[in-house]
Amino acid sequence: MNSIPYIDIHTHSSRSGKDTITVTNIYPGDGFAAFTGQNFYSVGLHPWHIGTAEENNEALRMVESALEFDHVIFVGEAGLDKLKENDFAEQQRVFEAQAFIAEEYNYPLVVHCVKACNEVIELRKKMKPAMPWIMHSYSGSIEMTQQMLDLGFLFSFGMNLFSNNAKTIESFLFLPLNKIFFETDEADSPVETIYKKGAELKQVPLEELKYMIWKNFNRIEKSLTGRVR
């Protein structure tokens, strides 16, 4: 890889390209491809998929097992979603368990959060983890962003940068470049499209933005150096 690559920090697609490094989200027990130098993975139990305590405990064991593979580099997406009609207390238990797994094995945690930012913040305050937590598809207010920034959160933005949600754009503009990532999540557009929108909003050259996100990725993915070409 001769030039600075794009980083797609969170995607549910198997799409890849010679200029893009992807972190594809899979669920516990899913298979994944052999490492090519550009295809990384995150593994976690999504709050939408919460089942019985027994089922969840088995899924948590599979999350730990997946971490044995070199190209599994994040835990998640894990988190809390108050719009999902399942047991919220069990969501909290499973989220906390995955946060502990991430901390024990020294992996960043990808966080799904809907209407539950206060609970996520309280858990981070309680745990005081050393590992970064990445808020995926972030759309919080500046006030919430400042709280999370003070606690060491990182923030990932996707197609929501194209929305008319003023608080999302305000928070994106407020954040320093060393605290952000970009993601496609479930979108069909390449991550390059989101980078270009981010560069336009931040009023920085695209290559400068690529370099900063590349540095951010290297900073949190300690085993990347020497493996990506």
N, C-alpha and C positions, 0 to 999 in steps of 0.2 A: 504494500500500500504506500504509494509515493507521496500523495497529498493528504492533507488533513481530512479525515472522513466525517461525514454526518453521523450523529449518534441518535438513534431512536431508542430512548430510554425505556419505553413501555409500549409494546404492541401485542396484539392477539393474532397477527398475521405471520405467515411463514415467509413473506416477501423479503428478499434481500437483494442487494446490489453491490457492485464492486466498490462503490464509494460510500457505503453505509454500513455501520455496525449496528446490529439490532439486539435488543434484549426482549425476547419473546416470552410472554407470560403463559405458563402452563399450570394445570391443576395437579394436585398430588396423584401419582400413579400414571400420569400421561407419559408417553415416550417422547424422546427428542432426538434430533439428528446428531451425528458425530460432529465434533468441533472442526470448523473450517478456518478459524482465525477471525471470523466476523459475526458468528451466530452465538450469542450468549442467551441465557435463560434466567427467568425468575420463577420460583415455585412457591405457591401458597394457597391457602384455603380462603376463597373469596366469601365475604359475608352473605352473598346471595345463596351460597351452596351449603350453608349450615344445616346439618342434620341432627341426629340424636347425638348425645354425648359419646356413646360408643363409636359411632361412625366418625365423629370429629376427631376422636383420639387416634383412630387408625390413620386418618388423613394426616394428622400431625406427625405421626411416626414416618409416614411416607415423605413428608417435607424434609425431615432430618436425613432420611436415606438419600434423597436427591442431591443433597449438598456434598456428597462424596465425589460428584462429577465436577471436573475443573471448570467447565463452561456454564455451570449454574452459579451465578454471582450475586443474586439478590434473593431475599425471602419476600414473598408477596405475589400478587397483591393481597394484602390482608387489611382488615379494617372494620369499620362500623357503618351501618346504613339504616337509619331510622325509617326510611320509606319501605323497607322490605318487611313483609309480614311474617317474621319468624321470631324465635326467642331472642330478644335483645340481650338478655343477661348471658345467654350462651354465646352470642356474638362477641360480647366483651371478654368472656373467658378464653375463647379461641384466639381472639386478637392479641390478648396479653400473652398467651402461650407462644404465639409466633414471634412476638416482640422479644420474648426471652430467648427463643431459639436463635434469632438474628444476633442478639447480643452475645450469647454463649459461643457461637461459631464465628463471630466477627464478620457479619454480612449486613449491608444496608437493607433497610426495610421499605418496601413500596406500599404506601398507605392509600386505601380507598376510604373516603369519608363523605357521607351525605347526612347533613343535619346533625352531625355529632362531633363537631370540632372541639367543643369544650371537653368532651370525654377523652378525645385523643390527646389534647393538651394535658389534662390531668394525669393520664397514664404516663406521659413522658416526664412530667414533673416528679411523679412517684418513682419511676424507674431510674431516672438520670442516666440514660444509656450513653455509651461512648460512640455507638454507631449512628450514622445519619438515618433519618427517616425522610423519605421523599413523598411529598403530597402529590399524588398523580391527578392530572386534569384539574389543576387548582383553580378555584374561582372565588376565593374569600375576599373580604373587604380589607382595606389597608390596615384597619385597627386589628383585625384578626391576623393579618400577615405580620404585623410588627410583633405581636405576641409570640407567634411561631418562630419568627426570625431570631428573637432573643433566646429561644430555647434550642436553637441549632437545627431547625428543620430546613430541608431543601424543597424546591418547588418545580413541578413539571407542568408544562403547558402544551396544549394540543390545538385542535380545531376550534376550541373556545376563544382563541385569539381573533377569530373571524366573526365572532358574535357581536351583538350590540350591548353586551353586558358591561356597563361602565365600570363596575367594581373590579371585574377581571382585568380589564385593560389598565386601570389605575394601579392595581397591585403589581402587575407585570412591569409597568414603568417604574414603580417604586423600588423594586428589588434590584440589587446589584447583580452584575453578570455572573459573578462567582457563586451564585445561589440558585441558578436556574438550569433546567433541562427542557428538551422538547420530546414529544411523543406523538405517535399516530393513533394509539389505542386501537379502536375498531374502524378507523377511517380508511377509505380507499386511497386517499391522496398520499404521495410520498412525503417523508419527513422534511425533505428539501423545501416543500411548499410552506411548511410551518416556520422553518428557519428564515425564509425570505420575508415572511410577515413579521417575525420577531425583529429582524434587522431593520425593517422599515419603521416599526414602532419605536425601537430604541435609537434609531437614527445612527446606526453604526454600520461599517462595511460588512458584508456577508462573511468574508474571510476572517475578519477579526472575531465575529460571533462564533464561527466554527472553531476557531482556535481556543476561545474561552470555554466552550462546552466540552471540547476535547480535554482540556486541562481539568475541568470539573470531574469528568468521567475517570480520568487517570488518578485523580486524588482519592476518590472513594473506592475504586476497584483496584486494590493494591496488587493483585496478581496479574493484571493486564500487561504490565511492562514485560517485554521479551516474548510475549505470545502473539501479539497482533503485528502483522507485517503489511 
